[in-house]
Amino acid sequence: MKLISILTCPHCGHRASETMPTDACQFFYECPGCGTLLRPKKGDCCVFCSYGDVPCPPIQEAQERNEPASCCKG
């Protein structure tokens, strides 16, 4: 399982490597480049699933088990 994801701001394009929490969803992320507060896109459980290059740990686990992806638990 990967715990590092690169978040890309859709407003300014700033990219930042961030460690994903394994015990909770991250609903908000303030872009260090422009200060925009990012929230998950509709249908996504967290900012990593919306703007990261790696989905959050619960989604990765579901994919590894070939189960339907579900929202984060926690």
PDB file of N, CA, C and O in Angstrom:
ATOM      1  N   MET A   1       0.841  -1.172   0.000  1.00  0.00           N
ATOM      2  CA  MET A   1       0.000   0.000   0.000  1.00  0.00           C
ATOM      3  C   MET A   1       0.891   1.242   0.000  1.00  0.00           C
ATOM      4  O   MET A   1       1.898   1.306   0.705  1.00  0.00           O
ATOM      5  N   LYS A   2       0.497   2.215  -0.802  1.00  0.00           N
ATOM      6  CA  LYS A   2       1.227   3.477  -0.858  1.00  0.00           C
ATOM      7  C   LYS A   2       0.578   4.471   0.091  1.00  0.00           C
ATOM      8  O   LYS A   2      -0.646   4.608   0.115  1.00  0.00           O
ATOM      9  N   LEU A   3       1.389   5.158   0.865  1.00  0.00           N
ATOM     10  CA  LEU A   3       0.878   6.133   1.820  1.00  0.00           C
ATOM     11  C   LEU A   3       1.234   7.568   1.450  1.00  0.00           C
ATOM     12  O   LEU A   3       0.835   8.506   2.141  1.00  0.00           O
ATOM     13  N   ILE A   4       1.989   7.743   0.355  1.00  0.00           N
ATOM     14  CA  ILE A   4       2.361   9.069  -0.126  1.00  0.00           C
ATOM     15  C   ILE A   4       1.624   9.316  -1.431  1.00  0.00           C
ATOM     16  O   ILE A   4       1.614   8.464  -2.319  1.00  0.00           O
ATOM     17  N   SER A   5       1.011  10.479  -1.542  1.00  0.00           N
ATOM     18  CA  SER A   5       0.310  10.864  -2.758  1.00  0.00           C
ATOM     19  C   SER A   5       0.725  12.281  -3.115  1.00  0.00           C
ATOM     20  O   SER A   5       0.950  13.114  -2.237  1.00  0.00           O
ATOM     21  N   ILE A   6       0.825  12.546  -4.404  1.00  0.00           N
ATOM     22  CA  ILE A   6       1.129  13.895  -4.861  1.00  0.00           C
ATOM     23  C   ILE A   6      -0.188  14.568  -5.215  1.00  0.00           C
ATOM     24  O   ILE A   6      -0.872  14.178  -6.161  1.00  0.00           O
ATOM     25  N   LEU A   7      -0.525  15.589  -4.434  1.00  0.00           N
ATOM     26  CA  LEU A   7      -1.741  16.355  -4.673  1.00  0.00           C
ATOM     27  C   LEU A   7      -1.428  17.477  -5.659  1.00  0.00           C
ATOM     28  O   LEU A   7      -0.413  18.163  -5.533  1.00  0.00           O
ATOM     29  N   THR A   8      -2.306  17.654  -6.636  1.00  0.00           N
ATOM     30  CA  THR A   8      -2.157  18.727  -7.615  1.00  0.00           C
ATOM     31  C   THR A   8      -3.345  19.668  -7.513  1.00  0.00           C
ATOM     32  O   THR A   8      -4.493  19.249  -7.661  1.00  0.00           O
ATOM     33  N   CYS A   9      -3.071  20.920  -7.263  1.00  0.00           N
ATOM     34  CA  CYS A   9      -4.130  21.920  -7.129  1.00  0.00           C
ATOM     35  C   CYS A   9      -4.723  22.213  -8.506  1.00  0.00           C
ATOM     36  O   CYS A   9      -3.987  22.532  -9.440  1.00  0.00           O
ATOM     37  N   PRO A  10      -6.045  22.107  -8.641  1.00  0.00           N
ATOM     38  CA  PRO A  10      -6.666  22.384  -9.927  1.00  0.00           C
ATOM     39  C   PRO A  10      -6.715  23.879 -10.261  1.00  0.00           C
ATOM     40  O   PRO A  10      -7.022  24.248 -11.395  1.00  0.00           O
ATOM     41  N   HIS A  11      -6.417  24.732  -9.289  1.00  0.00           N
ATOM     42  CA  HIS A  11      -6.480  26.176  -9.505  1.00  0.00           C
ATOM     43  C   HIS A  11      -5.152  26.756  -9.978  1.00  0.00           C
ATOM     44  O   HIS A  11      -5.115  27.566 -10.904  1.00  0.00           O
ATOM     45  N   CYS A  12      -4.055  26.334  -9.336  1.00  0.00           N
ATOM     46  CA  CYS A  12      -2.755  26.918  -9.687  1.00  0.00           C
ATOM     47  C   CYS A  12      -1.755  25.895 -10.216  1.00  0.00           C
ATOM     48  O   CYS A  12      -0.696  26.271 -10.718  1.00  0.00           O
ATOM     49  N   GLY A  13      -2.079  24.600 -10.109  1.00  0.00           N
ATOM     50  CA  GLY A  13      -1.177  23.569 -10.610  1.00  0.00           C
ATOM     51  C   GLY A  13      -0.068  23.176  -9.647  1.00  0.00           C
ATOM     52  O   GLY A  13       0.760  22.327  -9.976  1.00  0.00           O
ATOM     53  N   HIS A  14      -0.036  23.780  -8.460  1.00  0.00           N
ATOM     54  CA  HIS A  14       0.996  23.432  -7.474  1.00  0.00           C
ATOM     55  C   HIS A  14       0.880  21.955  -7.120  1.00  0.00           C
ATOM     56  O   HIS A  14      -0.221  21.428  -6.960  1.00  0.00           O
ATOM     57  N   ARG A  15       2.030  21.292  -6.999  1.00  0.00           N
ATOM     58  CA  ARG A  15       2.069  19.876  -6.641  1.00  0.00           C
ATOM     59  C   ARG A  15       2.796  19.730  -5.317  1.00  0.00           C
ATOM     60  O   ARG A  15       3.837  20.349  -5.095  1.00  0.00           O
ATOM     61  N   ALA A  16       2.234  18.897  -4.428  1.00  0.00           N
ATOM     62  CA  ALA A  16       2.846  18.674  -3.118  1.00  0.00           C
ATOM     63  C   ALA A  16       2.721  17.205  -2.744  1.00  0.00           C
ATOM     64  O   ALA A  16       1.660  16.599  -2.900  1.00  0.00           O
ATOM     65  N   SER A  17       3.811  16.643  -2.251  1.00  0.00           N
ATOM     66  CA  SER A  17       3.831  15.265  -1.785  1.00  0.00           C
ATOM     67  C   SER A  17       3.335  15.242  -0.340  1.00  0.00           C
ATOM     68  O   SER A  17       3.898  15.909   0.528  1.00  0.00           O
ATOM     69  N   GLU A  18       2.282  14.473  -0.092  1.00  0.00           N
ATOM     70  CA  GLU A  18       1.673  14.440   1.234  1.00  0.00           C
ATOM     71  C   GLU A  18       1.472  12.996   1.697  1.00  0.00           C
ATOM     72  O   GLU A  18       1.222  12.105   0.885  1.00  0.00           O
ATOM     73  N   THR A  19       1.583  12.776   3.003  1.00  0.00           N
ATOM     74  CA  THR A  19       1.310  11.475   3.596  1.00  0.00           C
ATOM     75  C   THR A  19      -0.178  11.372   3.887  1.00  0.00           C
ATOM     76  O   THR A  19      -0.761  12.261   4.508  1.00  0.00           O
ATOM     77  N   MET A  20      -0.788  10.281   3.434  1.00  0.00           N
ATOM     78  CA  MET A  20      -2.221  10.085   3.644  1.00  0.00           C
ATOM     79  C   MET A  20      -2.478   9.460   5.008  1.00  0.00           C
ATOM     80  O   MET A  20      -1.743   8.567   5.428  1.00  0.00           O
ATOM     81  N   PRO A  21      -3.515   9.921   5.703  1.00  0.00           N
ATOM     82  CA  PRO A  21      -3.879   9.284   6.959  1.00  0.00           C
ATOM     83  C   PRO A  21      -4.464   7.901   6.676  1.00  0.00           C
ATOM     84  O   PRO A  21      -5.113   7.696   5.650  1.00  0.00           O
ATOM     85  N   THR A  22      -4.236   6.967   7.576  1.00  0.00           N
ATOM     86  CA  THR A  22      -4.775   5.618   7.401  1.00  0.00           C
ATOM     87  C   THR A  22      -6.006   5.382   8.265  1.00  0.00           C
ATOM     88  O   THR A  22      -6.682   4.363   8.127  1.00  0.00           O
ATOM     89  N   ASP A  23      -6.297   6.325   9.155  1.00  0.00           N
ATOM     90  CA  ASP A  23      -7.389   6.115  10.101  1.00  0.00           C
ATOM     91  C   ASP A  23      -8.549   7.091   9.935  1.00  0.00           C
ATOM     92  O   ASP A  23      -9.484   7.076  10.735  1.00  0.00           O
ATOM     93  N   ALA A  24      -8.500   7.939   8.907  1.00  0.00           N
ATOM     94  CA  ALA A  24      -9.566   8.921   8.701  1.00  0.00           C
ATOM     95  C   ALA A  24      -9.491   9.485   7.294  1.00  0.00           C
ATOM     96  O   ALA A  24      -8.446   9.428   6.645  1.00  0.00           O
ATOM     97  N   CYS A  25     -10.604  10.028   6.829  1.00  0.00           N
ATOM     98  CA  CYS A  25     -10.626  10.721   5.550  1.00  0.00           C
ATOM     99  C   CYS A  25     -10.069  12.130   5.742  1.00  0.00           C
ATOM    100  O   CYS A  25     -10.177  12.706   6.825  1.00  0.00           O
ATOM    101  N   GLN A  26      -9.478  12.673   4.693  1.00  0.00           N
ATOM    102  CA  GLN A  26      -9.052  14.062   4.729  1.00  0.00           C
ATOM    103  C   GLN A  26      -9.966  14.832   3.786  1.00  0.00           C
ATOM    104  O   GLN A  26      -9.846  14.742   2.564  1.00  0.00           O
ATOM    105  N   PHE A  27     -10.875  15.584   4.378  1.00  0.00           N
ATOM    106  CA  PHE A  27     -11.901  16.286   3.607  1.00  0.00           C
ATOM    107  C   PHE A  27     -11.433  17.636   3.086  1.00  0.00           C
ATOM    108  O   PHE A  27     -11.988  18.142   2.110  1.00  0.00           O
ATOM    109  N   PHE A  28     -10.426  18.231   3.714  1.00  0.00           N
ATOM    110  CA  PHE A  28      -9.960  19.551   3.317  1.00  0.00           C
ATOM    111  C   PHE A  28      -8.452  19.545   3.176  1.00  0.00           C
ATOM    112  O   PHE A  28      -7.749  18.820   3.879  1.00  0.00           O
ATOM    113  N   TYR A  29      -7.962  20.369   2.250  1.00  0.00           N
ATOM    114  CA  TYR A  29      -6.522  20.530   2.061  1.00  0.00           C
ATOM    115  C   TYR A  29      -6.290  21.936   1.550  1.00  0.00           C
ATOM    116  O   TYR A  29      -6.867  22.334   0.538  1.00  0.00           O
ATOM    117  N   GLU A  30      -5.446  22.697   2.246  1.00  0.00           N
ATOM    118  CA  GLU A  30      -5.119  24.042   1.800  1.00  0.00           C
ATOM    119  C   GLU A  30      -3.879  23.992   0.916  1.00  0.00           C
ATOM    120  O   GLU A  30      -2.811  23.558   1.348  1.00  0.00           O
ATOM    121  N   CYS A  31      -4.035  24.441  -0.328  1.00  0.00           N
ATOM    122  CA  CYS A  31      -2.925  24.433  -1.276  1.00  0.00           C
ATOM    123  C   CYS A  31      -1.826  25.364  -0.791  1.00  0.00           C
ATOM    124  O   CYS A  31      -2.084  26.537  -0.520  1.00  0.00           O
ATOM    125  N   PRO A  32      -0.587  24.849  -0.677  1.00  0.00           N
ATOM    126  CA  PRO A  32       0.516  25.706  -0.258  1.00  0.00           C
ATOM    127  C   PRO A  32       0.887  26.743  -1.320  1.00  0.00           C
ATOM    128  O   PRO A  32       1.553  27.733  -1.016  1.00  0.00           O
ATOM    129  N   GLY A  33       0.460  26.520  -2.552  1.00  0.00           N
ATOM    130  CA  GLY A  33       0.805  27.440  -3.631  1.00  0.00           C
ATOM    131  C   GLY A  33      -0.072  28.674  -3.680  1.00  0.00           C
ATOM    132  O   GLY A  33       0.433  29.793  -3.772  1.00  0.00           O
ATOM    133  N   CYS A  34      -1.402  28.481  -3.620  1.00  0.00           N
ATOM    134  CA  CYS A  34      -2.318  29.615  -3.779  1.00  0.00           C
ATOM    135  C   CYS A  34      -3.252  29.817  -2.590  1.00  0.00           C
ATOM    136  O   CYS A  34      -3.966  30.817  -2.533  1.00  0.00           O
ATOM    137  N   GLY A  35      -3.258  28.892  -1.651  1.00  0.00           N
ATOM    138  CA  GLY A  35      -4.086  29.029  -0.461  1.00  0.00           C
ATOM    139  C   GLY A  35      -5.525  28.572  -0.633  1.00  0.00           C
ATOM    140  O   GLY A  35      -6.325  28.685   0.296  1.00  0.00           O
ATOM    141  N   THR A  36      -5.868  28.050  -1.824  1.00  0.00           N
ATOM    142  CA  THR A  36      -7.222  27.571  -2.050  1.00  0.00           C
ATOM    143  C   THR A  36      -7.506  26.366  -1.161  1.00  0.00           C
ATOM    144  O   THR A  36      -6.668  25.473  -1.035  1.00  0.00           O
ATOM    145  N   LEU A  37      -8.684  26.339  -0.546  1.00  0.00           N
ATOM    146  CA  LEU A  37      -9.088  25.209   0.274  1.00  0.00           C
ATOM    147  C   LEU A  37      -9.766  24.188  -0.639  1.00  0.00           C
ATOM    148  O   LEU A  37     -10.855  24.431  -1.159  1.00  0.00           O
ATOM    149  N   LEU A  38      -9.111  23.054  -0.824  1.00  0.00           N
ATOM    150  CA  LEU A  38      -9.641  22.001  -1.686  1.00  0.00           C
ATOM    151  C   LEU A  38     -10.552  21.092  -0.882  1.00  0.00           C
ATOM    152  O   LEU A  38     -10.274  20.766   0.272  1.00  0.00           O
ATOM    153  N   ARG A  39     -11.643  20.692  -1.515  1.00  0.00           N
ATOM    154  CA  ARG A  39     -12.593  19.727  -0.949  1.00  0.00           C
ATOM    155  C   ARG A  39     -12.758  18.610  -1.956  1.00  0.00           C
ATOM    156  O   ARG A  39     -12.500  18.816  -3.142  1.00  0.00           O
ATOM    157  N   PRO A  40     -13.183  17.424  -1.521  1.00  0.00           N
ATOM    158  CA  PRO A  40     -13.364  16.321  -2.478  1.00  0.00           C
ATOM    159  C   PRO A  40     -14.393  16.686  -3.558  1.00  0.00           C
ATOM    160  O   PRO A  40     -15.363  17.401  -3.307  1.00  0.00           O
ATOM    161  N   LYS A  41     -14.144  16.170  -4.761  1.00  0.00           N
ATOM    162  CA  LYS A  41     -15.121  16.316  -5.841  1.00  0.00           C
ATOM    163  C   LYS A  41     -16.332  15.450  -5.506  1.00  0.00           C
ATOM    164  O   LYS A  41     -16.227  14.497  -4.734  1.00  0.00           O
ATOM    165  N   LYS A  42     -17.464  15.781  -6.081  1.00  0.00           N
ATOM    166  CA  LYS A  42     -18.686  15.007  -5.854  1.00  0.00           C
ATOM    167  C   LYS A  42     -18.434  13.545  -6.207  1.00  0.00           C
ATOM    168  O   LYS A  42     -17.931  13.235  -7.288  1.00  0.00           O
ATOM    169  N   GLY A  43     -18.786  12.656  -5.293  1.00  0.00           N
ATOM    170  CA  GLY A  43     -18.591  11.227  -5.502  1.00  0.00           C
ATOM    171  C   GLY A  43     -17.289  10.675  -4.957  1.00  0.00           C
ATOM    172  O   GLY A  43     -17.128   9.458  -4.861  1.00  0.00           O
ATOM    173  N   ASP A  44     -16.351  11.551  -4.597  1.00  0.00           N
ATOM    174  CA  ASP A  44     -15.085  11.113  -4.005  1.00  0.00           C
ATOM    175  C   ASP A  44     -15.159  11.244  -2.494  1.00  0.00           C
ATOM    176  O   ASP A  44     -15.872  12.098  -1.968  1.00  0.00           O
ATOM    177  N   CYS A  45     -14.408  10.384  -1.796  1.00  0.00           N
ATOM    178  CA  CYS A  45     -14.479  10.387  -0.335  1.00  0.00           C
ATOM    179  C   CYS A  45     -13.493  11.348   0.309  1.00  0.00           C
ATOM    180  O   CYS A  45     -13.684  11.738   1.461  1.00  0.00           O
ATOM    181  N   CYS A  46     -12.435  11.742  -0.410  1.00  0.00           N
ATOM    182  CA  CYS A  46     -11.434  12.605   0.210  1.00  0.00           C
ATOM    183  C   CYS A  46     -10.640  13.365  -0.852  1.00  0.00           C
ATOM    184  O   CYS A  46     -10.781  13.104  -2.047  1.00  0.00           O
ATOM    185  N   VAL A  47      -9.812  14.300  -0.412  1.00  0.00           N
ATOM    186  CA  VAL A  47      -9.029  15.102  -1.353  1.00  0.00           C
ATOM    187  C   VAL A  47      -7.995  14.260  -2.103  1.00  0.00           C
ATOM    188  O   VAL A  47      -7.619  14.602  -3.224  1.00  0.00           O
ATOM    189  N   PHE A  48      -7.535  13.170  -1.498  1.00  0.00           N
ATOM    190  CA  PHE A  48      -6.550  12.326  -2.183  1.00  0.00           C
ATOM    191  C   PHE A  48      -7.181  11.605  -3.368  1.00  0.00           C
ATOM    192  O   PHE A  48      -6.540  11.427  -4.404  1.00  0.00           O
ATOM    193  N   CYS A  49      -8.437  11.192  -3.216  1.00  0.00           N
ATOM    194  CA  CYS A  49      -9.125  10.529  -4.333  1.00  0.00           C
ATOM    195  C   CYS A  49      -9.454  11.522  -5.438  1.00  0.00           C
ATOM    196  O   CYS A  49      -9.558  11.133  -6.602  1.00  0.00           O
ATOM    197  N   SER A  50      -9.619  12.791  -5.100  1.00  0.00           N
ATOM    198  CA  SER A  50      -9.957  13.811  -6.092  1.00  0.00           C
ATOM    199  C   SER A  50      -8.732  14.421  -6.767  1.00  0.00           C
ATOM    200  O   SER A  50      -8.743  14.643  -7.978  1.00  0.00           O
ATOM    201  N   TYR A  51      -7.681  14.692  -6.003  1.00  0.00           N
ATOM    202  CA  TYR A  51      -6.563  15.472  -6.537  1.00  0.00           C
ATOM    203  C   TYR A  51      -5.209  14.786  -6.441  1.00  0.00           C
ATOM    204  O   TYR A  51      -4.204  15.341  -6.887  1.00  0.00           O
ATOM    205  N   GLY A  52      -5.165  13.586  -5.866  1.00  0.00           N
ATOM    206  CA  GLY A  52      -3.901  12.889  -5.696  1.00  0.00           C
ATOM    207  C   GLY A  52      -3.606  11.929  -6.831  1.00  0.00           C
ATOM    208  O   GLY A  52      -4.494  11.551  -7.595  1.00  0.00           O
ATOM    209  N   ASP A  53      -2.346  11.540  -6.929  1.00  0.00           N
ATOM    210  CA  ASP A  53      -1.971  10.562  -7.946  1.00  0.00           C
ATOM    211  C   ASP A  53      -2.129   9.134  -7.435  1.00  0.00           C
ATOM    212  O   ASP A  53      -1.966   8.179  -8.195  1.00  0.00           O
ATOM    213  N   VAL A  54      -2.445   8.987  -6.147  1.00  0.00           N
ATOM    214  CA  VAL A  54      -2.696   7.687  -5.524  1.00  0.00           C
ATOM    215  C   VAL A  54      -3.977   7.819  -4.707  1.00  0.00           C
ATOM    216  O   VAL A  54      -4.109   8.779  -3.947  1.00  0.00           O
ATOM    217  N   PRO A  55      -4.928   6.891  -4.835  1.00  0.00           N
ATOM    218  CA  PRO A  55      -6.142   6.982  -4.016  1.00  0.00           C
ATOM    219  C   PRO A  55      -5.848   6.692  -2.549  1.00  0.00           C
ATOM    220  O   PRO A  55      -4.788   6.162  -2.214  1.00  0.00           O
ATOM    221  N   CYS A  56      -6.779   7.039  -1.689  1.00  0.00           N
ATOM    222  CA  CYS A  56      -6.593   6.869  -0.251  1.00  0.00           C
ATOM    223  C   CYS A  56      -6.474   5.387   0.131  1.00  0.00           C
ATOM    224  O   CYS A  56      -6.894   4.516  -0.631  1.00  0.00           O
ATOM    225  N   PRO A  57      -5.902   5.100   1.312  1.00  0.00           N
ATOM    226  CA  PRO A  57      -5.693   3.711   1.737  1.00  0.00           C
ATOM    227  C   PRO A  57      -6.941   2.826   1.706  1.00  0.00           C
ATOM    228  O   PRO A  57      -6.831   1.694   1.234  1.00  0.00           O
ATOM    229  N   PRO A  58      -8.120   3.254   2.174  1.00  0.00           N
ATOM    230  CA  PRO A  58      -9.288   2.359   2.099  1.00  0.00           C
ATOM    231  C   PRO A  58      -9.651   1.971   0.651  1.00  0.00           C
ATOM    232  O   PRO A  58     -10.062   0.838   0.400  1.00  0.00           O
ATOM    233  N   ILE A  59      -9.504   2.888  -0.275  1.00  0.00           N
ATOM    234  CA  ILE A  59      -9.794   2.585  -1.678  1.00  0.00           C
ATOM    235  C   ILE A  59      -8.735   1.627  -2.224  1.00  0.00           C
ATOM    236  O   ILE A  59      -9.067   0.698  -2.960  1.00  0.00           O
ATOM    237  N   GLN A  60      -7.474   1.841  -1.877  1.00  0.00           N
ATOM    238  CA  GLN A  60      -6.410   0.923  -2.300  1.00  0.00           C
ATOM    239  C   GLN A  60      -6.678  -0.494  -1.788  1.00  0.00           C
ATOM    240  O   GLN A  60      -6.513  -1.468  -2.523  1.00  0.00           O
ATOM    241  N   GLU A  61      -7.093  -0.600  -0.523  1.00  0.00           N
ATOM    242  CA  GLU A  61      -7.386  -1.914   0.058  1.00  0.00           C
ATOM    243  C   GLU A  61      -8.512  -2.608  -0.693  1.00  0.00           C
ATOM    244  O   GLU A  61      -8.425  -3.803  -0.976  1.00  0.00           O
ATOM    245  N   ALA A  62      -9.565  -1.873  -1.017  1.00  0.00           N
ATOM    246  CA  ALA A  62     -10.689  -2.457  -1.759  1.00  0.00           C
ATOM    247  C   ALA A  62     -10.222  -2.933  -3.136  1.00  0.00           C
ATOM    248  O   ALA A  62     -10.633  -3.999  -3.593  1.00  0.00           O
ATOM    249  N   GLN A  63      -9.375  -2.158  -3.793  1.00  0.00           N
ATOM    250  CA  GLN A  63      -8.863  -2.539  -5.105  1.00  0.00           C
ATOM    251  C   GLN A  63      -8.017  -3.799  -5.013  1.00  0.00           C
ATOM    252  O   GLN A  63      -8.098  -4.666  -5.883  1.00  0.00           O
ATOM    253  N   GLU A  64      -7.202  -3.908  -3.961  1.00  0.00           N
ATOM    254  CA  GLU A  64      -6.356  -5.089  -3.773  1.00  0.00           C
ATOM    255  C   GLU A  64      -7.194  -6.351  -3.557  1.00  0.00           C
ATOM    256  O   GLU A  64      -6.789  -7.443  -3.955  1.00  0.00           O
ATOM    257  N   ARG A  65      -8.353  -6.200  -2.931  1.00  0.00           N
ATOM    258  CA  ARG A  65      -9.239  -7.347  -2.673  1.00  0.00           C
ATOM    259  C   ARG A  65     -10.243  -7.571  -3.800  1.00  0.00           C
ATOM    260  O   ARG A  65     -11.099  -8.451  -3.719  1.00  0.00           O
ATOM    261  N   ASN A  66     -10.123  -6.752  -4.865  1.00  0.00           N
ATOM    262  CA  ASN A  66     -11.065  -6.807  -5.993  1.00  0.00           C
ATOM    263  C   ASN A  66     -12.501  -6.633  -5.539  1.00  0.00           C
ATOM    264  O   ASN A  66     -13.406  -7.307  -6.030  1.00  0.00           O
ATOM    265  N   GLU A  67     -12.700  -5.730  -4.605  1.00  0.00           N
ATOM    266  CA  GLU A  67     -14.026  -5.403  -4.109  1.00  0.00           C
ATOM    267  C   GLU A  67     -14.414  -4.033  -4.645  1.00  0.00           C
ATOM    268  O   GLU A  67     -13.545  -3.256  -5.041  1.00  0.00           O
ATOM    269  N   PRO A  68     -15.696  -3.729  -4.662  1.00  0.00           N
ATOM    270  CA  PRO A  68     -16.101  -2.380  -5.087  1.00  0.00           C
ATOM    271  C   PRO A  68     -15.510  -1.337  -4.156  1.00  0.00           C
ATOM    272  O   PRO A  68     -15.482  -1.516  -2.938  1.00  0.00           O
ATOM    273  N   ALA A  69     -15.043  -0.259  -4.737  1.00  0.00           N
ATOM    274  CA  ALA A  69     -14.488   0.811  -3.936  1.00  0.00           C
ATOM    275  C   ALA A  69     -15.604   1.486  -3.154  1.00  0.00           C
ATOM    276  O   ALA A  69     -16.687   1.739  -3.680  1.00  0.00           O
ATOM    277  N   SER A  70     -15.324   1.769  -1.902  1.00  0.00           N
ATOM    278  CA  SER A  70     -16.317   2.449  -1.064  1.00  0.00           C
ATOM    279  C   SER A  70     -15.650   3.635  -0.394  1.00  0.00           C
ATOM    280  O   SER A  70     -14.426   3.773  -0.397  1.00  0.00           O
ATOM    281  N   CYS A  71     -16.470   4.472   0.169  1.00  0.00           N
ATOM    282  CA  CYS A  71     -15.950   5.650   0.863  1.00  0.00           C
ATOM    283  C   CYS A  71     -15.115   5.220   2.061  1.00  0.00           C
ATOM    284  O   CYS A  71     -15.235   4.109   2.577  1.00  0.00           O
ATOM    285  N   CYS A  72     -14.274   6.141   2.472  1.00  0.00           N
ATOM    286  CA  CYS A  72     -13.442   5.899   3.655  1.00  0.00           C
ATOM    287  C   CYS A  72     -14.314   5.580   4.847  1.00  0.00           C
ATOM    288  O   CYS A  72     -15.448   6.047   4.954  1.00  0.00           O
ATOM    289  N   LYS A  73     -13.779   4.796   5.720  1.00  0.00           N
ATOM    290  CA  LYS A  73     -14.452   4.501   6.987  1.00  0.00           C
ATOM    291  C   LYS A  73     -13.664   5.194   8.076  1.00  0.00           C
ATOM    292  O   LYS A  73     -12.438   5.095   8.125  1.00  0.00           O
ATOM    293  N   GLY A  74     -14.352   5.881   8.930  1.00  0.00           N
ATOM    294  CA  GLY A  74     -13.624   6.493  10.023  1.00  0.00           C
ATOM    295  C   GLY A  74     -14.167   7.796  10.456  1.00  0.00           C
ATOM    296  O   GLY A  74     -13.631   8.413  11.377  1.00  0.00           O
TER     297      GLY A  74
END
